């Protein structure tokens, strides 16, 4: 099961330290998602990381940084609705329905499905799926190793997500909780 971190939307002084800690603890990938920050703030973060750390980063808001920093890939969402014409690298996408998963699954390396649980980082952003919906989608093979659970994920929900055959879990609010960072060693070992 992949463990993926997503940054908070604003640039924060602790971003570099937190990203380095997450990388040191063995997360699989990090999505640099900074829609509330300008490109220079993202460059400042990337400049402070090693090339090995940058090779695990998927960029959300400024696709040109993929080329400038040899990043892992580009994420498609409302801010980047399509990939550059000549792009051949790793690609991920946000989905908010089972229909979207079916439509895009063959074209991407993995897809986020959200919100699985009530969001920790976005007030009022409630789960879009019942337990029954998720089990049915899992049984039909809609949820598989290319689908990453996003939205309200915490350590205590990992086993549930694994039983549903999710290929991984992505965390924003949960990962920025420093208590989780301390427990991440257990999660990485559990993968």
N, C-alpha and C positions, 0 to 999 in steps of 0.2 A: 504494500500500500504506500503510495507516494504521500509525502508530507510536504505541503506547499504553504509558504507564508506570503501574505499580501500586505504591502505597506499601507499605512494610513494615508488619506488623500492630501494632507498638508505636509510640508517639509518641517521636520522637527530637529532640534539640535542632537537628539540621541539616535537619529536614524542610522548613521554609520556604525556606531557601536552596537546597536541592536542587530543590524544586518550581519555584521561580522560575527557576533555571538551565535546567531542562528546558523550561519554557514559552518562555524566551528563545531556546532553540536550535530551537524549532519543532515540538515533539511535537504530535500531533493532539489527544490527550486524556490526562487523568490520572485514574485511579481512586483516590479517597481511601478506602482500605480499612484501617481501624484497629480490628479486633475486640478487641484487647488494650488499647485506650485508651478512656477515657470520652468522653462527648459534649463536655465542656468542653475537652478536649485538641484535639478536632477543630475546635471553634469558634475556639480560639486560632490554629490554623493558617490557617483561612479568613479570620479577621480581619486577618491579616498580608498577605493577597494582594489584588491589585486586582480590581475587578469583571470586567475582561477576562480575567484569569487564572482566576477562579472560573467563568466561563462555559465553560471547557473541562474542568470537573471533574464526574465521575460519582461519586455517593456510594454507599457500600456498607452501612454499619452504622447510620446514623441518618437515615432518609428525611426527617424533619422539617427537616433542614438544607437540603434541596433548596429548600424554600420560603423559608427565612430568608435564604439567600444567593444566590438566583437562579442555581443551579448548572445545568450542562448536563443532568443526568439522574440516574436511579436505577438501580442494578444489583440484580438479583434473584439470590439465592443462599440458602444454608441460614440465614443470619442475617436476611434479609428475604425470606420466601417468597412474598410477593405485593405488588403495588403498591397504594397508597392508592386507594380507590374513585373519587375524583374526578380521579385523575392522568391527564394527557394529554400529558406531556412525553416526552423522549428516554428510551428504555429498553433496557437490555442484560441479558444473563443468562449464567450459567455453565452449561456442559454438559459431560458426561463420557462421552458415547457418541454414535454416529452417529444412533441412534434419537431421542435427545433433540434433536439438531439438527433432524431432520425434523419432530418434534412442535412445536417452538417457533419455527422460522425465520420464519414469516410474521407473528409477533406482536411481534417485537423489531427494533430498529434494527441491532444486531449481537449475535453470540453468541460467547463464549469456548469453545473446545474445548481440553480439557486432560486429562492432561499429554501434550503432543506429544513432548517430549524429557525425559530425567531432570531433575528439578527442581534448580535451583541454590540456592533459598532454603528448601526443605523436604527435610531429610535422609530418604533412603529412599523418596521419592516418585518412582517410576519411570515411564517412558513407558508409555502404555497402548496404543500403536498401532505396528504394524510398518510398515516402508516400503511393503510390499505393501498393507496396509490403507489407508494414506493415498492411495496412487496410485489404488486402486480407488474410494475415496470421491470423489476429485477427478474421475475419469472419469465417475462417475455424477451429478456436479453437486451432491453433498452438501456438499462443500467448495467455497465460492464467495466472492464479495466481502463477504458478510454474516458470514463465519466468521473469527474472529481466533484465531491460534495462541497458546497459552499453555503455559508449562512448559518451562524449560530453554533458552529462546530466547536466542541470542547473535548478534552481528553476522555471524559466519561462516555462520550458518544461514539468513539472509534470502533468498538466491537460491534455495535449496532450497524454502522456503516459497512464494515467488513462483511457482515452476514448478508447485506443487501448487494454485495459484489461491486461496490464502488471501487474504482482504481486508486482512489486517494482522497485526501481531505485537504481543503484549503482554509486557512484561518486568517482573519484580520484582527477582530476584537480579542479573540482568545489568545492569539500569539503575542499581542502587545501587553497582555497581563503578565507582569514580571514573575508571578508565581508559576505560570505555565512555562515560562522560559526555564525555570529551575527544574520542572518536571519533564522537559522535553527529552532529556537523556533516556528516560523510561519509554517514551513514545518511539524514539528512534530505534531503540533496542527491540521494541515490540513489532516493528515493521515486518 
